[in-house]
């Protein structure tokens, strides 16, 4: 519990502060009422804690929302977006009264849930519950890592807090548990989560679904736990945040007991969670708060209070930091240059020259060539870091020359996410949102399913995170169908904005990594094999060019082609062997490698026609995965050899042969196109 003396010292709130809290509540109600859509319960209940955070603690500069050393704030309970927009508007961000009036309208800057890149001041896209906590964990990880790398005595160029506001629903999601466990393990003491504890969820009382002892739960994770008994007590909330900022061991959860829909006729019930107040209930709520201002209007003294606290403090902090960085650049020029490179996401010049080239003699699994590439990349890109879901030895994604990122070693670049794939992907999003580094994460391809929600949010937010998925097909073998991916490629390819590469050899893997590192506005998945892959019969430079375009002719017909074999990954070798067998039978075909559907479909019509001429209608595609998507390339006259049932446990080569991924089957399928 809080020290009474500390609480007393925080009681200097006045009537204007009370009015400011009411203004946040009523602006939120005005937005929801006008839109006839939204969630009034959270803004009415959580406005006091959010106001205290913004007015007394949060360091942000509304004039420069992307100021690098700002505090980060994640509204994990994203359905309370009206409250966040009210706070941002009053704080002086570029969010006008008209923007508030267009809440939840098509094309507005105030969408139904917070969207990163749409609304100034929104640090993360939230709404899918629990993920905001995971992203906040990633932000705190990034802050700790960058501070260790770049801060020097008298030069704290990275020094800020990460705050999140969550609700009961957030804490029920599994990703919240994974993320909280990871945060405690890493002792992220500059992470502070405000918990809007109102004991109500969308369908009714929380007790119908959950009876967790949150204090014991978070304490067991290694968190500090504080409790504010009255969610309207501004002084107690202020004191709790002050104490949390002083904690040196572990992150802090502040449970603030609130009443959902406070002040409205249905307060304390699920009826006020996600439906606008009726006109009568809204009038009664305004009366209960003594609020007689016109809709979307607040008193001048409230505006002034926001300007003289949040905006003034943020501007002063930003200016002081800019001066510090200027002196830092003179005192530590090399570090300053590296720091700037990380913030701007600038890559070293001639990066391709630093990476390996593979030749005919090389026959490496793409996870092995991927590891070699990663070692070279990490040596010349000091801002690159990442990790694995307890599979470093299998994914081959450890940075060999570096140590583990931990509570004792913030400079380590190997992230031990543990068996927490969802938290891993959510934290990666937070790291990317924070900025200053490039992050990758890895696991077995089949377990990308655990990450799917966070991968989708990465694509929505246009974050340049990198996923490395290994053990990509039936060739996993003895581990059986639980570990042999079938539907995962199609599922990831279906996510708008995600670029998926399934390289066919070491040189294609180099090209995939280069493309991933060059990306600034989308996530990338690189899907790699466990089994060895012969090097393709194509110069590395031409392979790089082809992969950059998503597809290319890897082996053309000797004369005029009468058909095309298409494949990705390890199946390109199957296509090449089938090409030779078909030639022996008098059929001259072209082999096309399609490592990335997304990149190929983005090319000009002329280029796509050059690789896949329309008049060549005899086509066979081969891929050890669901065949969804391949018909766009084979057409109605072609055929797809795919895996549309689960695999089996056994020797990998035998499983592959049993499933029919053989040159002989490709030949027969091609010949059958004549029938």
ZAMARGU-4260 file (C-alpha; in steps of 0.2 Angstrom, whole numbers, plus 5000, padded with zeros to 4 digits):
<rodrens>
0) 5000/5000/5000 | 5005/5018/4998 | 5014/5028/5011 | 5002/5041/5018 | 5015/5054/5018
5) 5018/5052/5000 | 4999/5053/4997 | 4998/5069/5007 | 5011/5077/4997 | 5001/5074/4981
10) 4985/5082/4986 | 4988/5099/4978 | 4974/5096/4965 | 4961/5110/4964 | 4944/5113/4956
15) 4951/5116/4939 | 4959/5099/4939 | 4942/5092/4944 | 4934/5101/4930 | 4948/5095/4918
20) 4943/5077/4923 | 4925/5080/4919 | 4930/5088/4903 | 4938/5072/4897 | 4923/5062/4902
25) 4910/5074/4894 | 4920/5076/4878 | 4921/5057/4877 | 4902/5056/4879 | 4899/5070/4866
30) 4910/5060/4853 | 4901/5044/4857 | 4884/5052/4857 | 4887/5061/4840 | 4893/5045/4832
35) 4880/5034/4840 | 4893/5022/4842 | 4907/5018/4855 | 4911/5013/4873 | 4907/5026/4886
40) 4911/5014/4901 | 4930/5016/4901 | 4931/5035/4898 | 4919/5038/4913 | 4928/5027/4924
45) 4946/5029/4920 | 4947/5048/4916 | 4954/5052/4933 | 4969/5041/4932 | 4972/5045/4913
50) 4971/5064/4918 | 4984/5062/4932 | 4996/5053/4921 | 4995/5066/4907 | 4994/5081/4918
55) 5008/5076/4931 | 5019/5064/4923 | 5018/5060/4905 | 5032/5069/4895 | 5027/5072/4877
60) 5028/5086/4865 | 5011/5089/4856 | 5020/5100/4843 | 5032/5086/4839 | 5023/5069/4842
65) 5037/5058/4837 | 5050/5066/4848 | 5061/5052/4851 | 5064/5053/4870 | 5046/5056/4874
70) 5037/5044/4886 | 5027/5031/4877 | 5008/5028/4882 | 4998/5013/4876 | 4980/5012/4878
75) 4979/4993/4879 | 4960/4994/4882 | 4958/5002/4865 | 4939/5002/4865 | 4942/5018/4877
80) 4948/5028/4862 | 4936/5042/4865 | 4945/5046/4881 | 4962/5046/4873 | 4957/5057/4859
85) 4949/5069/4872 | 4966/5070/4881 | 4976/5072/4865 | 4965/5086/4859 | 4965/5095/4875
90) 4984/5093/4877 | 4987/5102/4860 | 4990/5088/4848 | 4985/5091/4830 | 4968/5084/4834
95) 4954/5097/4831 | 4937/5099/4838 | 4930/5094/4821 | 4941/5079/4822 | 4932/5074/4838
100) 4915/5077/4830 | 4920/5065/4817 | 4923/5051/4829 | 4921/5034/4821 | 4918/5041/4804
105) 4925/5035/4788 | 4942/5043/4784 | 4943/5053/4801 | 4958/5055/4812 | 4948/5048/4827
110) 4944/5030/4822 | 4934/5017/4833 | 4950/5010/4840 | 4967/5019/4841 | 4977/5018/4825
115) 4996/5021/4825 | 5000/5033/4810 | 4982/5040/4809 | 4980/5050/4825 | 4995/5061/4831
120) 5000/5056/4848 | 4994/5038/4847 | 5009/5027/4850 | 5001/5010/4846 | 4987/5002/4837
125) 4976/4994/4850 | 4959/4986/4852 | 4963/4967/4851 | 4964/4965/4870 | 4981/4961/4879
130) 4992/4965/4864 | 4994/4983/4871 | 5003/4976/4886 | 5014/4966/4875 | 5019/4981/4864
135) 5022/4991/4880 | 5034/4978/4886 | 5043/4979/4869 | 5044/4998/4871 | 5052/4996/4888
140) 5064/4983/4882 | 5070/4995/4868 | 5072/5010/4880 | 5082/4999/4892 | 5093/4992/4877
145) 5096/5009/4869 | 5100/5018/4886 | 5113/5005/4889 | 5121/5006/4872 | 5121/5025/4871
150) 5120/5034/4888 | 5136/5040/4895 | 5139/5050/4911 | 5130/5067/4909 | 5122/5061/4893
155) 5106/5052/4896 | 5100/5053/4878 | 5088/5039/4880 | 5079/5041/4897 | 5060/5039/4897
160) 5045/5029/4904 | 5033/5017/4895 | 5015/5018/4902 | 5000/5007/4898 | 4982/5008/4903
165) 4973/4991/4903 | 4957/4983/4909 | 4950/4967/4916 | 4948/4960/4898 | 4966/4964/4894
170) 4972/4954/4909 | 4962/4939/4904 | 4970/4937/4887 | 4985/4925/4887 | 4996/4937/4878
175) 4995/4948/4894 | 5001/4934/4905 | 5016/4929/4893 | 5021/4948/4891 | 5020/4951/4910
180) 5030/4936/4914 | 5043/4942/4901 | 5043/4960/4908 | 5046/4953/4926 | 5060/4942/4920
185) 5069/4957/4912 | 5066/4968/4927 | 5059/4982/4916 | 5058/4995/4930 | 5053/5009/4918
190) 5037/5000/4913 | 5021/5006/4923 | 5004/4999/4919 | 4988/5007/4926 | 4975/4994/4928
195) 4957/5000/4927 | 4949/4988/4939 | 4931/4989/4938 | 4926/4970/4940 | 4915/4971/4924
200) 4917/4964/4907 | 4907/4966/4891 | 4895/4952/4895 | 4893/4955/4914 | 4901/4954/4930
205) 4920/4949/4929 | 4916/4935/4942 | 4907/4925/4929 | 4923/4922/4920 | 4938/4926/4931
210) 4943/4926/4949 | 4962/4929/4948 | 4971/4937/4963 | 4979/4950/4952 | 4991/4956/4966
215) 4998/4939/4969 | 4999/4935/4950 | 5009/4950/4946 | 5020/4949/4961 | 5024/4931/4956
220) 5030/4938/4939 | 5042/4949/4948 | 5032/4965/4947 | 5029/4978/4960 | 5010/4980/4964
225) 5001/4996/4971 | 4983/4998/4974 | 4972/5014/4974 | 4956/5010/4982 | 4946/5025/4975
230) 4948/5028/4956 | 4942/5046/4958 | 4956/5051/4971 | 4968/5061/4960 | 4981/5063/4974
235) 4982/5044/4978 | 4984/5040/4959 | 4997/5054/4958 | 5006/5046/4973 | 5005/5029/4966
240) 5013/5034/4949 | 5027/5044/4958 | 5031/5028/4969 | 5031/5017/4953 | 5043/5029/4944
245) 5055/5027/4959 | 5055/5008/4959 | 5071/5001/4953 | 5067/4982/4954 | 5054/4976/4942
250) 5039/4984/4932 | 5024/4991/4942 | 5006/4987/4941 | 4995/5000/4949 | 4977/4993/4952
255) 4965/5007/4952 | 4948/5002/4958 | 4935/5011/4947 | 4917/5010/4943 | 4913/5007/4924
260) 4902/5021/4918 | 4904/5032/4933 | 4891/5045/4935 | 4879/5037/4923 | 4862/5029/4927
265) 4869/5011/4923 | 4886/5014/4931 | 4894/4998/4938 | 4885/4987/4925 | 4890/4980/4908
270) 4875/4990/4900 | 4887/5005/4899 | 4902/4995/4892 | 4899/4997/4873 | 4883/5006/4869
275) 4881/5025/4868 | 4871/5032/4882 | 4853/5036/4878 | 4848/5055/4877 | 4840/5054/4894
280) 4855/5045/4902 | 4867/5057/4894 | 4857/5072/4901 | 4857/5063/4918 | 4876/5060/4918
285) 4879/5078/4913 | 4868/5084/4928 | 4877/5072/4940 | 4893/5080/4935 | 4886/5098/4935
290) 4891/5100/4917 | 4881/5113/4908 | 4893/5117/4894 | 4888/5115/4876 | 4894/5099/4867
295) 4912/5098/4862 | 4915/5114/4873 | 4926/5115/4888 | 4930/5130/4900 | 4944/5141/4896
300) 4953/5137/4912 | 4953/5119/4908 | 4961/5123/4891 | 4974/5133/4900 | 4978/5120/4913
305) 4982/5107/4899 | 4993/5120/4890 | 5002/5125/4906 | 5005/5107/4911 | 5007/5094/4897
310) 5011/5105/4883 | 5023/5117/4892 | 5032/5103/4901 | 5034/5093/4885 | 5041/5107/4875
315) 5053/5111/4889 | 5059/5093/4890 | 5061/5092/4871 | 5071/5108/4870 | 5082/5102/4884
320) 5085/5085/4876 | 5089/5093/4859 | 5102/5103/4868 | 5109/5088/4876 | 5110/5078/4860
325) 5119/5092/4852 | 5133/5092/4866 | 5133/5073/4865 | 5136/5073/4846 | 5152/5084/4850
330) 5158/5073/4865 | 5154/5056/4857 | 5153/5058/4838 | 5154/5039/4834 | 5141/5034/4846
335) 5130/5049/4841 | 5132/5044/4822 | 5127/5026/4826 | 5112/5032/4837 | 5106/5043/4823
340) 5108/5029/4810 | 5097/5018/4821 | 5084/5032/4824 | 5083/5035/4805 | 5083/5017/4800
345) 5098/5020/4788 | 5107/5005/4782 | 5126/5004/4779 | 5131/5007/4761 | 5135/4993/4750
350) 5127/4981/4763 | 5126/4967/4750 | 5145/4967/4749 | 5146/4962/4767 | 5136/4946/4765
355) 5141/4929/4759 | 5139/4922/4741 | 5134/4904/4738 | 5141/4893/4724 | 5137/4876/4716
360) 5147/4866/4729 | 5137/4873/4744 | 5122/4863/4750 | 5116/4871/4766 | 5099/4871/4774
365) 5092/4889/4772 | 5091/4890/4791 | 5110/4887/4791 | 5114/4900/4777 | 5102/4912/4786
370) 5112/4910/4801 | 5128/4914/4792 | 5119/4929/4784 | 5113/4935/4801 | 5131/4935/4808
375) 5137/4946/4794 | 5122/4958/4796 | 5124/4959/4815 | 5143/4963/4813 | 5139/4979/4802
380) 5122/4983/4808 | 5124/4987/4827 | 5106/4992/4829 | 5100/4974/4824 | 5094/4963/4838
385) 5082/4949/4840 | 5079/4932/4847 | 5069/4916/4847 | 5055/4907/4857 | 5067/4895/4866
390) 5073/4888/4849 | 5090/4896/4846 | 5099/4880/4843 | 5085/4875/4830 | 5081/4892/4822
395) 5100/4896/4821 | 5096/4914/4825 | 5108/4918/4839 | 5120/4932/4836 | 5136/4923/4840
400) 5147/4937/4845 | 5134/4944/4857 | 5126/4940/4874 | 5109/4938/4880 | 5098/4954/4884
405) 5094/4952/4902 | 5091/4962/4918 | 5110/4961/4921 | 5115/4965/4903 | 5105/4978/4894
410) 5117/4978/4880 | 5115/4960/4875 | 5107/4958/4857 | 5100/4940/4859 | 5082/4941/4865
415) 5077/4925/4875 | 5058/4926/4873 | 5055/4909/4880 | 5041/4898/4875 | 5030/4914/4873
420) 5027/4916/4854 | 5013/4928/4856 | 5022/4939/4868 | 5037/4938/4857 | 5028/4945/4842
425) 5019/4958/4852 | 5035/4964/4860 | 5043/4965/4843 | 5029/4977/4838 | 5033/4987/4853
430) 5052/4988/4849 | 5048/4993/4831 | 5036/5006/4837 | 5048/5013/4849 | 5061/5015/4836
435) 5080/5016/4836 | 5083/4997/4832 | 5079/4984/4820 | 5071/4968/4827 | 5069/4950/4822
440) 5061/4935/4830 | 5060/4917/4826 | 5052/4901/4830 | 5046/4885/4820 | 5035/4890/4806
445) 5020/4880/4812 | 5020/4890/4828 | 5018/4906/4818 | 5000/4902/4822 | 5003/4908/4840
450) 5009/4924/4833 | 4996/4928/4821 | 4986/4941/4830 | 5002/4951/4833 | 5008/4949/4815
455) 4992/4956/4809 | 4994/4971/4820 | 5012/4973/4813 | 5005/4974/4796 | 4991/4986/4801
460) 5004/4997/4809 | 5016/4995/4794 | 5031/4990/4806 | 5047/4984/4798 | 5049/4969/4810
465) 5057/4953/4803 | 5050/4935/4807 | 5062/4921/4804 | 5052/4904/4803 | 5062/4888/4801
470) 5057/4870/4798 | 5046/4875/4784 | 5038/4859/4777 | 5035/4840/4778 | 5053/4838/4778
475) 5052/4841/4797 | 5049/4822/4796 | 5050/4813/4813 | 5042/4827/4823 | 5026/4823/4814
480) 5010/4832/4808 | 5010/4843/4824 | 5026/4851/4818 | 5024/4850/4799 | 5016/4866/4793
485) 5003/4865/4779 | 4991/4880/4780 | 5003/4893/4787 | 5010/4899/4771 | 4993/4903/4764
490) 4988/4911/4780 | 5003/4923/4781 | 5001/4927/4762 | 4983/4932/4765 | 4988/4946/4778
495) 4988/4963/4768 | 5005/4972/4770 | 5015/4957/4775 | 5029/4951/4763 | 5033/4933/4764
500) 5049/4925/4757 | 5052/4907/4755 | 5069/4906/4748 | 5076/4891/4737 | 5094/4892/4742
505) 5108/4902/4751 | 5108/4916/4738 | 5089/4918/4738 | 5090/4919/4757 | 5103/4933/4756
510) 5091/4942/4745 | 5077/4940/4757 | 5087/4946/4771 | 5092/4961/4761 | 5074/4965/4757
515) 5069/4963/4775 | 5082/4975/4781 | 5078/4988/4767 | 5059/4988/4772 | 5053/5003/4782
520) 5034/5002/4780 | 5030/4983/4781 | 5034/4967/4791 | 5043/4953/4782 | 5042/4934/4785
525) 5057/4923/4779 | 5053/4905/4779 | 5067/4893/4780 | 5071/4874/4778 | 5079/4862/4790
530) 5085/4851/4776 | 5100/4855/4764 | 5097/4864/4748 | 5108/4864/4733 | 5113/4881/4726
535) 5103/4886/4711 | 5111/4887/4694 | 5110/4906/4693 | 5123/4919/4697 | 5120/4927/4714
540) 5118/4944/4707 | 5104/4939/4696 | 5096/4929/4710 | 5096/4944/4721 | 5088/4954/4707
545) 5075/4940/4704 | 5070/4939/4723 | 5069/4957/4724 | 5055/4956/4711 | 5047/4941/4720
550) 5049/4929/4705 | 5061/4926/4691 | 5066/4913/4678 | 5079/4902/4687 | 5082/4889/4672
555) 5074/4893/4655 | 5070/4881/4642 | 5084/4877/4629 | 5073/4882/4615 | 5056/4889/4614
560) 5047/4884/4630 | 5031/4874/4629 | 5026/4876/4647 | 5031/4882/4664 | 5035/4874/4681
565) 5033/4885/4696 | 5039/4883/4714 | 5046/4891/4730 | 5058/4885/4742 | 5065/4867/4742
570) 5052/4863/4729 | 5062/4873/4716 | 5075/4859/4716 | 5060/4846/4712 | 5055/4857/4697
575) 5073/4858/4691 | 5074/4839/4691 | 5057/4837/4683 | 5063/4849/4669 | 5077/4838/4665
580) 5066/4822/4665 | 5053/4832/4653 | 5067/4837/4642 | 5072/4818/4640 | 5054/4815/4634
585) 5054/4830/4622 | 5046/4843/4632 | 5056/4859/4634 | 5050/4869/4649 | 5054/4884/4659
590) 5057/4884/4678 | 5052/4899/4688 | 5056/4902/4706 | 5042/4912/4716 | 5049/4916/4733
595) 5037/4930/4736 | 5019/4932/4729 | 5018/4949/4736 | 5033/4956/4728 | 5030/4947/4711
600) 5012/4954/4711 | 5018/4972/4714 | 5029/4971/4698 | 5024/4979/4681 | 5013/4969/4670
605) 5027/4969/4657 | 5039/4960/4670 | 5026/4948/4675 | 5022/4944/4657 | 5041/4941/4653
610) 5042/4928/4667 | 5025/4920/4664 | 5020/4923/4646 | 5001/4922/4644 | 5002/4911/4629
615) 5011/4897/4639 | 4996/4890/4647 | 5003/4873/4652 | 5009/4876/4670 | 5012/4866/4685
620) 5015/4874/4702 | 5024/4864/4716 | 5024/4868/4735 | 5023/4857/4750 | 5009/4868/4758
625) 4991/4872/4755 | 4988/4876/4737 | 4978/4891/4740 | 4984/4906/4729 | 4994/4896/4716
630) 4979/4896/4704 | 4983/4915/4700 | 4999/4909/4692 | 4994/4892/4684 | 4977/4897/4678
635) 4962/4886/4674 | 4972/4875/4662 | 4986/4872/4674 | 4989/4861/4689 | 4995/4863/4707
640) 5004/4850/4717 | 5001/4854/4735 | 4999/4848/4752 | 4981/4849/4757 | 4981/4836/4771
645) 4991/4835/4787 | 5008/4826/4786 | 5015/4811/4795 | 5028/4806/4807 | 5043/4797/4799
650) 5059/4800/4790 | 5058/4817/4781 | 5063/4811/4764 | 5050/4796/4765 | 5036/4808/4771
655) 5040/4819/4756 | 5040/4805/4744 | 5024/4798/4752 | 5015/4815/4749 | 5021/4814/4731
660) 5033/4829/4730 | 5044/4820/4717 | 5050/4824/4700 | 5041/4810/4693 | 5024/4816/4699
665) 5028/4833/4692 | 5032/4825/4675 | 5016/4815/4675 | 5006/4830/4681 | 5013/4840/4667
670) 5010/4827/4654 | 4992/4824/4660 | 4988/4842/4655 | 4987/4837/4637 | 4973/4825/4641
</rodrens>
